[in-house]
């Protein structure tokens, strides 16, 4: 009777574990599909930060943009005449320049009007006098913005696809595995690896800095997953001998460096 209850409890726990792996596999798989067919959701969240990055790079790439102090007077005159609406963005830079960057988009572009013709003409003349064309600046900004958004979406797709596969493998191991103890261990390693890698990806990195400096994880996420899985597998099947040997080697190297 006791053994039957124990086996029933184990079976219930395994079924619950299998259900959890299936749910996470479907969750990450669904996110991957959404990113593939509707990437605008990610762009909507990241857009202000990406625009800030493109704007900062533009002023570094085209120093002439910082020399347009005359345009602030132009914007004031146009606003007074009623030909410029409140849509012009106020910033430490000329308003016309700020408005140019505010319209950058990739996947979800609204119908907001472009720079007013009068402002555009004044901006074009001012830039040409400094040896830069407005079309060139705009073309570069659109290309840079698009590449940054695409890189971010590709980064998240790599993470979600990897996690969906890992959780799917864990669910498959629990469903069709034959050796119970080994199966549970393998499924546990796959599950824990995905959870830890996801935690590090979401919470351990500074997302603002990641976006501003475009320092995406990309395929390095696969290295994270492999490293975490290797550590967990060593601890599970080898009592952590390899991990301890590596840590001991680092400790000896650090101790030797101190005594040099």
SVG drawing of the C-alpha trace seen along z (x, -y; Angstrom):
<svg xmlns="http://www.w3.org/2000/svg" viewBox="-2 -85 59 87">
<polyline fill="none" stroke="black" stroke-width="0.4" points="0.0,0.0 2.8,-2.4 4.7,-1.7 1.5,-2.1 0.9,-5.5 4.6,-6.5 4.4,-5.4 1.1,-7.3 2.7,-10.4 5.7,-10.1 3.5,-9.6 1.5,-12.7 4.7,-14.8 6.1,-13.6 2.9,-14.4 2.9,-17.9 6.5,-18.4 5.7,-17.2 2.7,-19.6 5.0,-22.5 7.5,-21.7 4.8,-21.6 3.3,-24.9 6.7,-26.7 7.5,-25.1 4.2,-26.4 4.7,-29.8 8.2,-30.4 7.1,-28.9 4.2,-31.3 6.4,-34.3 8.7,-33.2 5.8,-32.9 4.5,-36.4 7.9,-37.9 8.0,-36.3 4.6,-37.5 4.1,-40.7 7.5,-42.2 5.8,-45.6 5.2,-44.6 8.9,-44.6 9.5,-47.8 6.8,-49.6 8.5,-48.8 12.1,-49.6 11.4,-52.5 12.1,-55.5 15.4,-54.0 16.4,-53.1 15.5,-56.6 17.7,-58.1 20.6,-55.9 20.2,-56.9 19.9,-60.6 23.1,-60.5 24.9,-58.6 23.7,-61.1 25.0,-64.1 28.3,-62.4 28.4,-61.3 27.1,-64.6 28.5,-67.4 26.8,-70.0 23.5,-69.1 24.8,-70.7 25.5,-73.9 21.9,-74.7 21.2,-77.3 19.6,-79.5 16.8,-77.0 15.4,-77.7 14.5,-81.2 12.9,-79.7 10.8,-77.4 9.6,-80.2 8.7,-82.3 6.8,-79.5 4.9,-78.7 4.0,-82.3 2.5,-82.3 0.5,-79.2 2.2,-77.1 3.9,-74.8 1.9,-72.8 2.7,-71.6 4.0,-68.4 7.5,-69.8 9.5,-68.2 11.2,-70.5 14.8,-69.4 18.2,-70.9 18.6,-70.4 16.8,-72.4 13.2,-71.3 13.2,-70.5 16.0,-68.1 14.3,-66.4 11.1,-66.0 13.1,-64.4 14.2,-61.6 10.8,-61.2 9.3,-59.8 11.7,-56.9 9.8,-53.5 10.2,-50.0 7.2,-47.8 4.5,-50.0 4.5,-53.4 1.6,-55.7 0.2,-58.4 1.8,-61.3 2.9,-64.0 6.5,-64.6 8.4,-67.7 6.5,-70.8 7.6,-72.0 8.7,-75.4 10.9,-73.8 12.2,-71.2 13.2,-73.8 15.0,-75.8 16.7,-72.7 17.8,-71.7 19.4,-75.1 21.1,-75.3 22.6,-71.8 23.7,-72.4 25.5,-75.5 27.5,-73.2 28.2,-70.7 25.6,-68.0 22.4,-67.1 19.2,-66.4 18.4,-63.4 21.7,-61.8 21.1,-62.3 17.5,-60.9 18.6,-57.9 21.3,-57.0 18.9,-57.5 16.3,-55.2 18.8,-52.6 20.5,-52.6 17.1,-52.6 15.9,-49.6 19.0,-47.6 18.9,-48.2 15.3,-47.1 15.9,-44.0 18.9,-43.1 16.8,-43.3 14.0,-41.2 16.5,-38.6 18.0,-38.5 14.8,-37.8 13.8,-35.3 17.0,-33.3 16.3,-33.3 12.6,-32.2 13.4,-29.6 16.2,-28.1 14.0,-28.0 11.1,-26.5 13.4,-23.7 14.9,-23.1 11.5,-22.8 10.2,-20.7 13.1,-18.3 12.4,-18.1 8.7,-17.3 9.7,-14.7 12.2,-13.0 9.4,-12.8 6.9,-11.5 9.0,-8.9 12.0,-8.2 12.5,-4.7 15.0,-5.0 13.1,-6.9 15.9,-8.3 18.1,-9.3 15.1,-10.7 14.1,-12.8 17.6,-14.0 18.0,-15.0 14.6,-16.7 15.5,-18.5 18.7,-19.8 17.0,-21.0 14.3,-22.7 16.7,-24.3 19.0,-25.4 16.2,-27.2 14.9,-28.9 18.4,-30.1 19.4,-31.3 16.1,-33.1 16.5,-34.7 20.0,-35.9 18.8,-37.2 15.9,-39.2 17.2,-40.4 21.0,-40.1 21.6,-42.5 21.0,-46.3 18.4,-46.6 18.8,-50.3 22.5,-49.9 21.9,-47.0 19.6,-49.1 21.7,-52.2 24.9,-50.4 23.3,-47.7 25.2,-45.1 22.7,-42.2 23.4,-38.7 22.6,-37.0 24.1,-33.6 26.1,-34.0 22.9,-32.9 23.5,-29.4 26.9,-29.5 25.1,-30.5 22.8,-27.6 25.5,-25.1 27.7,-26.3 24.8,-26.1 23.7,-22.7 27.3,-21.5 27.6,-22.6 24.3,-21.1 25.1,-17.8 28.5,-17.6 26.9,-18.3 24.2,-15.7 26.1,-12.9 29.7,-13.5 29.2,-15.0 30.7,-18.3 34.2,-17.0 34.9,-19.0 33.5,-22.1 35.5,-21.7 38.7,-21.1 38.1,-24.2 37.5,-26.3 40.6,-24.8 42.7,-25.7 41.4,-29.3 42.1,-29.5 45.7,-28.3 46.2,-30.7 44.8,-33.6 47.0,-32.6 50.1,-32.4 49.3,-35.9 49.1,-37.4 52.6,-36.0 54.3,-37.2"/>
</svg>
